[in-house]
Amino acid sequence: MQELLRVMRTIDDRIVHELNTTIPTASFVGKVDPGQTCKELYQSLMDAHTNRERIIKNCISQSSAVVKTLKEEREKAHDDAALLKQLRKEQTKV
């Protein structure tokens, strides 16, 4: 999950580079439509943010379900240290 998020953040991490390559210099102004290229960059940023948000919410949902299950198991077995450790780990993840 963390690796996937790291890859998805690439466009945000390289925004200065993306802006520098998207906005044409004076010599290329006639060859490239800056409005269109900026619009495309904006759309790719919005798509990346939407996808990242969807994946994060999905991860939270899955982890919350695991926490709920572990809590139910914990109520049945109060003295299981391994179960408690796993529960704490999942709670920290959420």
C-alpha positions in Angstrom: 0.0 0.0 0.0 2.7 2.5 0.9 4.7 1.7 -2.2 1.6 2.2 -4.3 1.0 5.6 -2.7 4.6 6.6 -3.2 4.4 5.8 -6.9 1.1 7.7 -7.1 2.7 10.8 -5.5 5.3 11.1 -8.2 3.4 13.8 -10.2 3.0 15.8 -7.0 6.6 15.4 -6.0 7.8 16.5 -9.5 5.3 19.4 -9.9 8.0 22.0 -10.5 9.5 19.8 -13.3 6.1 19.2 -14.7 5.3 22.9 -14.8 8.6 23.7 -16.4 8.1 21.2 -19.1 4.4 22.1 -19.6 4.6 25.8 -19.9 6.5 26.7 -23.1 9.4 29.0 -23.2 9.4 32.1 -25.5 10.9 30.2 -28.4 8.2 27.5 -28.3 5.1 29.7 -27.6 3.9 29.4 -31.2 4.3 25.7 -31.4 2.5 24.7 -28.1 -0.9 25.8 -26.8 0.0 26.6 -23.1 -3.7 26.7 -22.2 -4.3 23.1 -23.4 -1.1 21.8 -21.9 -1.9 23.4 -18.5 -5.4 21.9 -18.7 -4.0 18.5 -19.4 -1.5 18.8 -16.4 -4.4 19.9 -14.2 -6.5 17.0 -15.3 -3.7 14.5 -14.7 -3.2 16.0 -11.2 -6.9 15.7 -10.4 -7.0 12.1 -11.7 -4.0 11.2 -9.5 -5.6 12.9 -6.5 -8.9 11.1 -7.1 -7.3 7.7 -7.5 -5.1 8.2 -4.4 -8.1 9.2 -2.3 -10.1 6.2 -3.5 -7.2 3.8 -2.6 -6.7 5.4 0.8 -10.4 5.2 1.6 -10.5 1.6 0.5 -7.5 0.8 2.7 -9.1 2.5 5.7 -12.3 0.6 5.1 -10.5 -2.8 4.9 -8.4 -2.0 8.0 -11.4 -0.9 9.9 -13.2 -4.2 9.1 -10.1 -6.1 10.3 -10.1 -4.1 13.5 -13.8 -4.8 14.1 -13.2 -8.5 13.6 -10.2 -8.5 15.9 -12.2 -6.6 18.6 -14.9 -9.3 18.4 -12.3 -12.0 18.7 -10.6 -10.1 21.6 -13.9 -10.1 23.5 -14.0 -13.9 23.4 -10.3 -14.4 24.3 -9.3 -11.7 26.8 -5.9 -13.1 27.6 -4.6 -13.7 24.0 -1.5 -11.4 23.9 -0.8 -12.1 20.2 -4.4 -11.1 19.3 -4.0 -7.9 21.3 -0.8 -7.1 19.5 -2.4 -7.7 16.1 -5.3 -5.5 17.1 -3.1 -2.7 18.2 -1.1 -2.9 15.0 -4.3 -2.7 12.9 -5.6 0.2 15.0 -2.4 2.0 14.4 -2.6 1.4 10.7 -6.1 3.0 10.6 
